[in-house]
Amino acid sequence: MTIVRLGYVAMSMELKNASPSKTMTFAQFQKIDDREAAIRKLERIALTNLEHTLRLLRHNAASDIHFYRLTSRLIPLANHEELLDWNYLKPLKGLLREIGDFAKTHNIRVDFHPDHFVLINSMQEHILKNSIQTLKLHYLLLKAMGINPVHRCVMHVGGNYKETEKSLERFVDNWMDVPRPIQKMIMLENDDTSFTLEDTLYLCEKLEIPLVFDYHHHLAHHQNPNWEDSWDRVIQTWRHSPLPIKMHISSPKSDKEFRHHADYVNSEMFFDFLRVIKGSVELIDCMIEAKRKDEALFHLMDEIKKRQDVEIIDGSSFHLK
């Protein structure tokens, strides 16, 4: 039997005043005459984000949720070129360690998904440099939490630039500039406009990177509609990972806005996927990318509990019979 565990992204619809993504723009920072006072304000915002993250993890533990995506916006302006002298980790280390300890104690898998401006295959050197710097921030956060950074950061391949093959090969070339510890942190996912499952598998197999299969993206953009033909290859990309295989699940907002995520996950669409992969892996972690976040997870579990082809384990996981 295959065990399925559900997770959600960053924000809770149930907890009030718990945003982990509060921010300050550089324009706002500049308006504060005293630079040290401005930096202290940045640190207070970051501490608030981390305190809210810990609240969210406690909410997850109470709800039997074992998979959670941390926001990449925990520390505003951390990599801004005018703030490179700011040791942002120093005042945050205690709380970061507390977050990591809590996640490990309660067996909550945490990872990141950096923003779309992180482009390994960029044609511009400064964008590649900034992308590596942003990935380094994620690496340092995980290390400060005491969490093994290996396979904790999922990314898209990047820009297509209307030349798929050249864009894939540029990823390979630029990959050599990424420090090895950061390389080991990365997972890649197929996207909904540029790089199909087969394109992404090419990179994952060549560079030994785990592939996070996004089912919705595949339905929106594919070469071969039969993703099942490549599923064994997807599994193989995870053979050296210390973590279970991971996928993304979401549903189209509508036929007209097919690529946009709906508020909730269509359970029948999800089980179209699960019926195929049943028995192929012992455990699969499924990240829900729905607008209603944890509410979408609870809603999906309520529907799953009514099914006859599952055996419920707890509030977010079940066996496929």
C-alpha positions in Angstrom: 0.0 0.0 0.0 1.1 3.6 -0.7 0.8 6.2 2.0 -0.2 9.7 0.9 0.6 12.8 3.0 -0.8 16.2 2.2 0.8 19.6 2.7 0.1 23.2 2.1 1.8 26.5 1.2 3.0 29.1 3.7 -0.3 30.8 4.8 -3.1 29.6 7.0 -6.7 30.5 6.4 -7.6 29.4 9.9 -5.0 31.3 12.0 -5.6 35.0 12.3 -2.8 37.6 12.2 -0.2 34.9 11.4 1.3 36.0 8.1 4.9 34.8 7.8 5.6 37.2 4.9 5.4 40.7 6.4 7.7 43.0 4.5 9.4 46.4 4.1 10.3 47.8 0.7 13.7 49.5 0.2 11.8 52.8 -0.5 10.3 52.5 3.0 13.7 51.6 4.4 15.3 54.7 2.9 12.6 57.0 4.5 14.0 56.2 7.9 16.8 58.7 8.5 18.7 56.6 11.1 20.1 53.5 9.2 20.6 51.5 12.3 17.0 52.2 13.4 15.9 51.0 9.9 17.8 47.8 10.2 16.4 47.1 13.7 12.9 47.6 12.2 13.8 45.0 9.5 14.9 42.6 12.2 11.7 43.1 14.1 9.7 42.3 11.0 11.8 39.2 10.4 11.4 38.1 14.0 7.6 38.5 13.6 7.6 36.4 10.5 9.5 33.7 12.3 7.2 33.8 15.3 4.3 33.4 13.0 6.0 30.5 11.2 6.4 28.8 14.6 2.7 29.4 15.2 1.9 27.8 11.9 4.0 24.8 12.7 2.2 24.4 16.0 -1.1 24.6 14.0 0.2 21.9 11.7 1.2 19.6 14.5 -2.2 20.0 16.2 -3.9 19.2 12.9 -1.6 16.2 12.0 -0.1 18.0 9.0 3.4 16.6 8.2 4.3 18.7 5.2 4.6 22.5 4.9 6.2 24.9 2.5 8.0 27.8 4.2 7.7 31.2 2.6 10.8 32.6 0.9 9.9 36.0 2.3 10.9 35.4 5.9 13.6 38.1 5.9 12.8 41.3 3.9 15.7 42.9 2.0 18.1 40.2 3.2 20.0 40.2 -0.1 19.5 43.8 -1.2 22.7 45.3 -2.6 22.6 48.2 -0.2 22.3 46.0 2.8 25.1 43.4 2.2 26.8 44.5 5.5 23.7 43.4 7.5 24.2 40.2 9.4 20.6 39.3 9.3 21.0 35.8 10.8 22.6 36.9 14.0 19.4 38.2 15.8 17.3 35.3 14.4 19.4 32.3 15.2 17.6 31.3 18.4 14.1 31.4 16.8 15.3 29.7 13.6 16.7 26.8 15.7 13.5 26.6 17.6 11.6 26.3 14.3 13.9 23.6 13.1 13.7 21.7 16.4 9.9 21.8 16.4 9.7 20.6 12.8 12.0 17.7 13.5 10.3 16.8 16.8 6.9 16.7 15.2 8.1 15.0 11.9 7.0 17.9 9.7 8.8 18.0 6.4 9.5 21.6 5.4 10.9 23.1 2.2 11.1 26.2 0.1 10.0 27.3 -3.4 12.0 30.5 -4.3 10.3 33.2 -6.4 10.1 33.2 -10.2 13.1 35.6 -10.5 15.5 32.9 -9.4 16.7 31.8 -12.9 19.6 29.3 -13.2 19.4 29.3 -17.0 19.4 33.1 -17.4 21.3 34.6 -20.3 22.4 37.5 -18.0 25.3 37.0 -15.7 24.0 39.4 -13.0 20.6 37.5 -12.8 22.5 34.2 -12.4 24.6 35.7 -9.7 21.6 37.1 -7.8 19.8 33.8 -8.2 22.7 31.9 -6.6 22.7 34.5 -3.8 19.0 34.0 -3.2 19.5 30.2 -3.1 22.3 30.8 -0.6 19.9 32.6 1.7 17.6 29.6 1.6 20.6 27.3 2.4 21.7 29.4 5.3 18.2 29.5 6.7 17.9 25.8 6.6 21.4 25.4 8.2 20.4 27.8 11.0 17.3 25.7 11.6 19.4 22.6 11.9 17.7 21.0 9.0 19.6 19.1 6.3 19.3 21.3 3.2 19.4 18.4 0.8 16.4 18.5 -1.5 14.6 21.2 0.3 14.2 23.8 -2.4 12.0 23.3 -5.5 12.4 25.4 -8.6 11.2 25.8 -12.2 13.8 25.3 -14.9 13.6 29.0 -15.7 13.1 31.0 -18.9 12.5 29.4 -22.2 13.5 32.4 -24.4 11.7 30.7 -27.3 14.5 28.2 -27.6 13.8 25.1 -25.5 16.9 23.1 -26.3 19.3 26.0 -25.9 17.6 27.0 -22.7 18.0 23.5 -21.3 21.7 23.4 -22.2 22.2 26.8 -20.7 20.9 25.5 -17.4 23.5 22.7 -17.6 26.3 25.2 -18.3 25.2 27.6 -15.6 24.7 24.7 -13.1 28.5 24.4 -13.0 28.6 27.8 -11.4 26.3 26.8 -8.6 28.2 25.7 -5.4 27.9 22.0 -4.8 26.0 22.4 -1.4 23.4 24.6 -3.1 23.1 22.1 -6.0 22.3 19.4 -3.5 19.4 21.5 -2.1 17.6 21.8 -5.5 14.6 19.9 -6.9 13.1 20.8 -10.3 9.4 20.8 -11.3 7.8 20.8 -14.8 5.9 24.0 -15.5 2.8 25.0 -17.3 4.2 27.1 -20.2 7.8 26.4 -21.0 9.3 23.1 -19.9 7.4 19.8 -20.0 7.8 16.7 -17.9 10.2 15.3 -20.6 12.2 18.5 -20.7 12.6 18.6 -17.0 13.4 14.9 -16.8 16.2 15.5 -19.2 17.9 17.9 -16.8 17.0 15.8 -13.7 18.6 12.7 -15.1 21.6 14.4 -16.5 22.4 16.4 -13.3 21.0 14.0 -10.7 18.3 16.3 -9.5 14.9 15.0 -8.1 11.9 15.8 -10.2 8.8 17.2 -8.4 5.9 16.2 -10.7 3.2 18.9 -11.0 0.1 17.1 -12.3 -1.8 20.3 -13.1 1.1 21.8 -14.9 1.4 18.6 -17.0 -2.2 18.8 -18.0 -1.7 22.4 -19.1 1.5 21.8 -21.0 2.9 18.6 -22.3 4.4 16.8 -25.2 3.1 13.3 -24.4 -0.2 13.5 -22.5 0.5 10.1 -21.0 2.6 11.1 -18.0 2.4 7.5 -16.8 5.0 6.6 -19.4 7.6 8.6 -17.5 6.5 7.8 -14.0 9.2 5.2 -13.3 11.8 7.7 -14.5 10.5 10.3 -12.1 10.8 7.8 -9.2 14.4 7.0 -10.2 15.4 10.7 -9.9 14.6 10.3 -6.1 16.7 7.2 -5.6 19.6 9.1 -3.8 17.3 11.4 -1.8 16.9 11.2 2.0 13.3 12.3 1.5 10.2 10.7 0.1 9.1 11.5 -3.4 7.2 14.7 -3.7 4.5 16.0 -6.2 2.4 19.1 -6.5 -1.4 19.0 -6.8 -3.8 21.8 -7.8 -6.9 22.2 -9.9 -7.7 24.6 -12.7 -9.7 27.6 -11.8 -11.9 27.1 -14.9 -11.7 25.8 -18.4 -11.0 29.3 -19.6 -8.4 30.0 -16.9 -7.0 26.5 -16.9 -3.5 27.4 -15.7 -4.7 29.4 -12.7 -5.1 27.6 -9.4 -8.5 27.0 -8.0 -9.5 27.7 -4.4 -9.7 24.0 -3.7 -8.5 20.7 -5.1 -10.8 18.5 -7.2 -10.6 15.2 -5.4 -11.5 13.1 -8.5 -8.7 14.8 -10.5 -6.3 14.0 -7.6 -7.4 10.4 -7.6 -6.9 10.1 -11.3 -3.3 10.5 -10.5 -3.2 8.4 -7.3 -4.9 5.4 -8.9 -2.0 5.2 -11.4 0.9 5.6 -8.9 -0.6 3.3 -6.2 1.9 0.7 -5.2 4.8 2.3 -7.1 6.1 4.0 -4.0 5.7 3.4 -0.3 5.2 7.1 0.6 4.4 10.2 -1.5 4.2 13.8 -0.1 1.7 15.9 -2.1 1.9 19.7 -1.8 -1.5 21.4 -2.3 -1.1 24.6 -4.3 -4.6 25.9 -3.9 -5.7 29.5 -3.1 -7.4 28.4 0.2 -4.1 26.9 1.6 -4.8 24.8 4.7 -8.5 25.2 4.3 -8.1 23.4 0.9 -6.3 20.6 2.7 -9.0 20.1 5.3 -11.7 20.3 2.6 -9.9 17.7 0.5 -9.5 15.4 3.5 -13.2 15.7 4.3 -14.0 14.4 0.8 -11.3 11.7 1.0 -12.8 10.4 4.3 -16.0 9.5 2.4 -14.1 7.2 -0.1 -14.0 3.4 0.0 -10.6 3.1 -1.6 -8.6 4.6 1.2 -7.8 4.0 4.8 -7.4 7.2 6.9 -4.3 7.5 9.0 -4.7 11.0 10.5 -5.8 14.5 9.7 -3.6 14.8 6.5 -2.6 11.3 5.5 -4.1 8.0 4.3 -3.3 4.6 2.7 -4.4 3.9 -0.8 -6.1 0.5 -0.6 
